[in-house]
Structures are given as structure tokens and as C-alpha cells.
């Protein structure tokens, strides 16, 4: 590669929003971006920052072979998966892929598979004495009875391998629990039961190297008391020594490398924080982490992976409001600005963002 030539980055992933967020955060670097995805609805394919996009289909194509093919053809300088399964695949085959281009930092698949699996993670954290909620599976009757005795109902029933609060259900009694699993006789191991903790959602986003936290942001939602388990647009960025202590111990135990988004819950009565899950990827609010809290995670991770000099910023306190709050302020004479929402960055890539929000 010619010195100071424009770098070519192959970004790989399924999710539209995360792909567009990564592109926004790295848009000013003068890189050429190529997208590889198996999601034909991935709106990042239409981004003004993408030089060329490619589709592959998991039932027909081998992802590693596809990456090698494109890396050779377009002289790629960095292989940059941004989604969970793609990150695992690249890390698993890093020895082969690194012969063609540097790969993004990633965690050994043995530990990565623990981190991204709610049940395995809960077992791991309990064994290590790291703060997480009590838990049980439906098949382990003694464990389940102990959880019910300890926490009572309602309990939360969570798929062990989904994120962003998808398909979490609140179970109010034994009959409802039995009825749920009676219709899924072969899926008992696909769910974990944990107590419903009234409190706020806390998300700690990190980049780690050999288990040590390189940089982080902490964002917290208003207290939740109902059955809405989805992610929040109303966020406050602030420091929290307890959160960093818990997360730091966990990431060291997992020997984590690369990026992670750790979802936690803060008990409104005790203030204690509990680890709920790890997303081994970038997250839906990676742009606000940059624009509001001042930490450009995609840029930092790419520089670390390329062995370049990295400026590690400290998170700054900040707030983000939902679009609903902004509209209410607008029509009632309040002081909130459009830039206080997450949507200002959408104006930089309007066609792709329109497709992401309205067409997908």
C-alpha cells in the first residue's frame, strides 16, 4: 500500500442502524468503505458514505471466503465487523484473515460465547461473585423453586440469545409459566428466568484490550416500572464508579478484547447495579456516545486494531431526549433543541436513514 493512500475498510454486519452509525462516526476520515451484509434490507447499502456494497447468503456462501475474496479484490486495509455473529466469525478465523488484512480486535470465541449468552453469562458471573440477578431455568426445578421463594412473581422470561429487550415477557404466576412452556416442549433451554427489578436501565459501553477497559461511556434511562423492555431514547451520560468496578471485573474475567455493550439494571430501592447481558458489538446509540458523550468508539477501535496512535477521550456528562419530549417542548415553549435528540445525525445521510426508518 502506498504511504498515506486512502484506507479501504470492509465493514460487515446485518443491522441497518448500527451500520449507519459506524459510518457516521468514521465519515470524516477520508476512508473508502465497503459493506458486506446478508441482510438485503440493510439500509447502510444506500449510505452516501459507502463506495460499494455486497450481499452474501449464509446458506450458500462461506463468510470467511467472501471476506478473503473482497479483501484481495479491493485491497482492503481493515476488516471491520460491526455485528455480533460477524465479529465472532472474523475473530474465530483471524489467523487466516490476518494474512490478507488486519482484523478488528475481538474476544476469543470461548469467552465470547459465554458473554453473549444470558444463561452462560449468569452462571459465569455467579461463579465469579460478580453482581447479576438470581436466575433459573424451567427444567431445573430446584433452582426454579429457589428463585420463586427468593423473588416471588412477577418473573422475567428472557430468550438467552436476543438483545434490545426483544421477546422478554413478564410472568405473573405459576400457571402462566407452565402454560408458556407447555407450548414449547423443545425450547426449555432457550430461556432464562430472572426477577423483575424495578429500576433504571444502565448501559456501559466499552472497548477492552486483554480484559482491561481502554475507554467507556455510561448511559442511564429513567426508572422503569412496567413491561417495556425496549431500548431508550431518553438517556443521561454520567460517570459511576460502581458500574465501572463491576464491568471491569467482568471484562477482566472474560479476557475481553474489542467492543462490548453491557446492559445492566439499577435497583431503585437499593441503588445496586446488576449485569443483565453483554452485546458483543456496537450498539444502537453509538452516535450519541460520540456526539454527546465525546467518545468515538468505531474510530478508537479501528485505530487500536491497526496499531495506530490513539487519543483516548474521557466521557463527558450529557443528556439525550426522545423525539416525543422534543416535540412537547417545541409546542409548549420549552428550551429543548432538535440536536438534543438522536436524529440530528440522520441529516448527514438522509436517503439511507429514510430507508432505515420508513421502508425497512
Residue pairs with C-beta under 8 A, 6 or more apart in sequence:
1 75
1 77
6 30
6 31
6 32
7 29
7 30
7 31
7 32
7 77
7 78
8 31
8 32
8 34
8 74
8 75
8 76
8 77
8 78
9 26
9 31
9 32
9 33
9 34
9 76
9 77
9 78
9 80
9 302
10 34
10 35
10 36
10 67
10 70
10 71
10 74
10 76
10 78
10 79
10 80
10 101
11 19
11 22
11 23
11 33
11 34
11 35
11 36
11 44
11 80
11 81
11 82
12 35
12 36
12 37
12 63
12 67
12 79
12 80
12 81
12 82
12 83
12 86
12 90
13 19
13 37
13 42
13 81
13 82
13 83
13 86
13 281
14 37
14 38
14 39
14 42
14 83
14 85
14 86
15 39
15 42
15 82
15 83
16 39
16 41
16 42
16 43
16 44
16 352
16 355
16 356
16 360
17 43
17 284
17 356
18 82
18 83
18 281
18 282
18 283
18 284
18 286
19 35
19 37
19 42
19 43
19 44
19 47
19 82
20 43
20 44
20 47
20 349
20 352
20 353
20 356
21 282
21 284
21 286
21 287
21 298
21 345
22 80
22 82
22 282
22 286
22 298
23 33
23 44
23 47
23 49
23 50
23 349
24 49
24 287
24 345
24 348
24 349
25 286
25 287
25 290
25 296
25 297
25 298
25 299
26 33
26 298
26 299
26 302
27 49
27 348
29 299
32 51
33 47
33 49
33 50
33 51
34 50
34 51
34 52
34 53
34 54
34 70
34 74
34 76
35 42
35 44
35 45
35 47
35 50
35 52
35 53
35 54
36 53
36 54
36 56
36 66
36 67
36 70
37 44
37 45
37 53
37 54
37 55
37 56
38 55
38 56
38 57
38 58
38 61
40 55
41 360
42 53
43 352
43 353
43 355
43 356
43 359
43 360
44 50
44 53
44 352
45 53
45 352
46 351
46 352
46 355
47 349
47 352
48 349
48 351
48 352
49 349
52 74
54 66
54 70
56 63
56 66
63 86
63 89
64 89
64 93
64 96
64 97
67 79
67 90
67 97
67 100
68 96
68 97
68 100
70 76
71 79
71 97
71 100
71 101
72 100
76 100
76 101
77 101
77 102
77 306
78 101
78 102
78 103
78 104
78 302
78 305
78 306
79 90
79 97
79 100
79 101
79 102
79 103
79 104
80 104
80 298
80 302
80 305
81 87
81 89
81 90
81 104
81 106
82 281
82 282
82 298
83 281
83 282
84 116
84 163
84 279
84 280
84 281
87 104
87 106
87 112
87 258
87 280
87 281
88 106
88 109
88 112
88 113
88 116
88 280
90 97
90 103
90 104
90 106
91 103
91 106
91 107
91 108
91 109
91 112
91 258
92 109
94 103
94 106
97 103
102 305
102 306
102 307
103 305
104 258
104 301
104 302
104 305
105 207
105 209
105 257
105 258
105 259
105 301
105 304
105 305
106 112
106 257
106 258
107 115
107 254
107 255
107 256
107 257
107 258
107 280
108 255
108 257
111 254
111 255
111 256
112 280
113 120
114 120
114 121
114 124
114 254
115 121
115 254
115 256
115 260
115 278
115 280
116 161
116 277
116 278
116 279
116 280
117 160
117 161
118 158
118 159
118 160
118 161
118 192
118 276
118 277
119 135
119 137
119 160
119 189
119 192
120 160
121 132
121 275
121 277
121 278
122 132
122 133
122 135
122 192
122 194
124 253
124 254
125 131
125 132
125 250
125 275
126 132
126 135
128 249
128 250
128 253
130 246
130 249
130 250
130 253
130 275
131 246
131 272
131 273
131 274
131 275
132 274
132 275
132 276
133 194
133 195
133 197
133 265
133 274
133 276
134 146
134 147
134 150
134 151
134 194
134 195
135 143
135 147
135 192
135 193
135 194
136 143
136 144
136 146
136 147
136 192
136 193
136 194
137 143
137 144
137 188
137 189
137 191
137 192
137 193
138 144
138 177
138 181
138 188
138 191
138 193
139 188
139 189
144 193
147 155
147 193
147 194
147 195
148 155
148 174
150 195
151 195
151 196
153 171
153 172
153 173
153 174
154 170
154 171
154 172
154 196
155 170
155 171
155 177
155 193
155 194
155 195
155 196
156 168
156 169
156 170
156 171
156 193
156 194
156 195
156 196
156 229
157 168
157 169
157 170
157 171
157 177
157 180
157 191
157 192
157 193
158 167
158 168
158 191
158 192
158 193
158 194
159 166
159 167
159 168
159 190
159 191
160 189
160 190
160 191
160 192
161 190
163 263
163 277
163 279
164 230
164 231
164 284
165 228
165 229
165 230
165 231
166 230
168 229
169 180
170 196
170 227
171 177
171 180
171 193
177 193
181 187
181 188
184 190
194 276
197 265
197 267
197 274
198 223
198 224
198 225
198 267
198 268
198 269
199 223
199 224
199 265
199 266
199 267
199 268
199 269
200 220
200 221
200 222
200 223
200 224
200 265
200 266
200 268
201 220
201 221
201 224
201 231
201 232
201 263
201 264
201 265
202 218
202 219
202 220
202 221
202 240
202 243
202 263
202 264
202 265
202 266
202 273
203 218
203 219
203 220
203 261
203 262
203 263
203 264
203 283
203 285
204 216
204 217
204 218
204 243
204 244
204 247
204 261
204 262
204 264
205 216
205 217
205 218
205 219
205 259
205 260
205 261
205 262
205 283
205 286
205 289
205 295
205 297
206 213
206 214
206 215
206 216
206 247
206 251
206 256
206 259
206 260
206 262
207 213
207 214
207 215
207 216
207 258
207 259
207 260
207 297
207 300
207 301
207 304
208 214
208 251
208 256
208 257
208 258
208 260
209 257
209 304
210 255
210 257
211 251
211 252
211 253
211 254
211 255
211 256
211 257
212 251
212 252
213 244
213 247
213 248
213 251
214 300
214 304
214 310
214 312
215 295
215 297
215 300
215 312
215 313
215 315
216 244
216 247
216 295
216 315
217 237
217 289
217 293
217 295
217 315
218 237
218 238
218 239
218 240
218 243
218 244
218 315
219 235
219 236
219 237
219 285
219 288
219 289
219 293
219 320
220 235
220 236
220 238
220 266
221 232
221 234
221 235
222 232
222 234
223 268
231 284
231 285
232 322
233 320
233 321
233 322
233 323
233 341
233 342
234 320
234 321
234 322
234 325
235 285
235 288
235 319
235 320
236 317
236 318
236 319
236 320
237 288
237 289
237 292
237 293
237 315
237 316
237 317
237 318
237 319
237 320
238 317
239 315
239 317
240 273
242 272
242 273
243 264
243 273
246 264
246 273
246 275
247 262
247 275
250 262
250 275
250 278
251 260
258 280
258 301
259 280
259 281
259 282
259 297
259 301
260 278
260 279
260 280
260 281
261 278
261 279
261 281
261 282
261 283
262 275
262 277
262 278
262 279
263 275
263 276
263 277
263 278
263 279
264 273
264 274
264 275
264 276
265 273
265 274
265 276
266 272
266 273
266 274
267 273
267 274
282 297
282 298
283 289
285 320
285 342
286 297
286 298
287 342
287 345
288 318
288 320
288 342
289 295
289 297
290 296
290 297
291 344
291 345
292 318
292 319
292 320
293 315
293 316
293 317
293 318
294 313
294 314
294 315
294 316
294 318
295 313
295 315
296 313
300 310
300 312
303 309
303 310
304 310
319 340
320 340
320 341
320 342
321 329
321 336
321 340
321 341
322 341
323 341
323 343
325 336
326 336
326 337
326 338
326 340
326 341
328 334
329 335
329 336
330 336
338 344
346 353
346 357
